[in-house]
Amino acid sequence: MSEENKTQVASIFGEALLELVIKNREIGRETLAMLIRDRAEKEQDEDKILVYWQACRALLGTA
């Protein structure tokens, strides 16, 4: 993963985490991954979709 992608993934984590905190929802790997997947499914930009899925894989430790 490139440095630019790492920065984008970190931003996605931060945005998702902030949303969970604001909505007073449980914070954990699964809830973060669920929120990130939901965002990916609503996104139209293919490059951003790829970054969302990279974030999910990094979060859940999958290849």
N, C-alpha and C positions, 0 to 999 in steps of 0.2 A: 504494500500500500504506500502510495507516494505521500510526501509531507502535506501536500495540498488536500489529499483525501483524508488524511488523519485530522487535519484542521476542520474539514467539513463534518466528519463523523463526530468529533468532539462538540461541535456546535449543535448538531442534531441531538446528542445526548443531553446537552445543557438545556435546550429548548424543551425537550420531552420531560426532563426532570422538573423544570420550573412549572410546566403545565400540571404535572401531578401534584406538586406542592400547593399551587394555587387552588386546585380543585379538591385539596385535602384527601387525595387518594393514596392507597398503599404504594410504597416505593420499593421496588425490587426488580430483578432482572426480567422476570416474566412480564410485569406490568409495563416496564419501559419498552420491552420488545413489542408488546401488543400495540402500544401507542405509536411506535415507529412504523410498524407494519400497516396500521390504519392510515397513517400519513402517506405511506408509499402507494397504497391503493387509490388514494384520492389525487395523487400528483399526476400531472400531464407531461412534465419535462423528463424525458428518458434518462438524461444524465443524473438528475436529482434522484430519480427512482433507484438507480444503481447505487448511489451513495447511501440511501436509506437501507437498502438490503445489505450493503457492506457493514453498516452500523449494527444491524440486527445480528449478522453473523459474528461480528467482533464481540458483541454483548453476550451472546449465547455460547461463544467458543466453538462455533461450527465452521466447517470448511466450505 
